[in-house]
Amino acid sequence: MTTIVAISDTHGMHTEVSIPDGDILVHAGDLTRRGRLEDAREFDAFLGRLPHKHKIVIAGNHDFCFEEEPEKSRAAMRNCIYLQDGTATVEGIRFYGSPWQPWFYDWAFQRPRGPQMKEKWDLIPEGTGVLVTHGPPLGFGDMTARGEAAGCEDLLEAVMRIKPRLHLFGHIHEGYGRTSTGGTEFVNASVCDVAYRTVNKPAVIVL
């Protein structure tokens, strides 16, 4: 049994979050508020102080430095496995991580809905056990405060095809929570609520 602790959307307020122990800590993006490289370095130092044996991190739409200064940003991630359209096998579980989301007000790692977005999800390999994306799939943890489903339909199609045991994401703060269907557990692990208050608890999943 492997215990995964999932968080997302800490927006530079990670020290305010009470993070339970576990085997693998996963952060599903938006670790910074406005994507400064020094903020990424500080977050990595914070990770180094946590007891989890493994840490896996992806970027999100606030994390501009990972898109604008990719080499420096990757080099800053010394205390974790940083995934950007890539895989890592940890504790016998195959993880795939991707920061992309459908375009919304020209933030980082965004593409138009349709073929350009689908192109990214087509990279997800068969056999992925835990999928980590920043944005949600359509219909799962994606409902905004305005009552709009902001998730990606092409991502949902990829998940239904690949059938990971677990899909972790964030991005839509008000979509925080867990649900399951078709053998996949969907977890929106946003720590911040829609007002950027760190009120949501990390998700703990045992695989």
DAVEN-V524353 format. One line per field, one symbol per residue. phi: phi as a letter, one per 40 degrees, with the letter a starting at -180 (. if undefined). psi: psi as a letter, one per 40 degrees, with the letter a starting at -180 (. if undefined). burial: b if it has 24 or more other C-alpha atoms within 12 Angstrom, else e. A space follows every 10 residues. Layout:
phi: ???
psi: ???
burial: ???
This chain:
phi: .bcbbbbafc fgbcccccbc cacbbbbchg cbcbgccccc ccccccdccc cccbbbbbcb cccdccccbc ccccccccba ccbbfababb fgbccbbacc addaffccfb bcchdccddc ccccccgccb cbbcccccgb fbccccgbcc cccccdcccc ccfccabbaa gcdccdibab afgbcbbcbd cccccgbcbc cdcbbbb
psi: hhhhhhiifd fefdeehhhi iadhhhhfif eidefidddd dddddddeei ehdihhhiia eegdddddgd dddddegefi hhhgfiihhh fehhihhhei iihhffaifi iiiadddddd deehiiehdh hhidiiiheh fehidefhhe ihdddddddd ddfidhhhab dgdeehaiii ifehhhhhfh diadefhgeh iihhhh.
burial: eeebbbbbbb bbbbeebebe ebbbbbbbbb bbbbbbbbbb bbbbebbeeb ebbbbbbbbb bbbbbbbeeb eebbebbebb bbbbbbbbeb eebbbbbbbb bbeeeebbbb beeeeebbeb bebbbeebbb bbbbbbbbbb bbbeeeeeeb bbbbbbebbb ebbbbbbbbb bbbbbbbbee eeebbbbbbb bbbbeeebbb bbbbbee
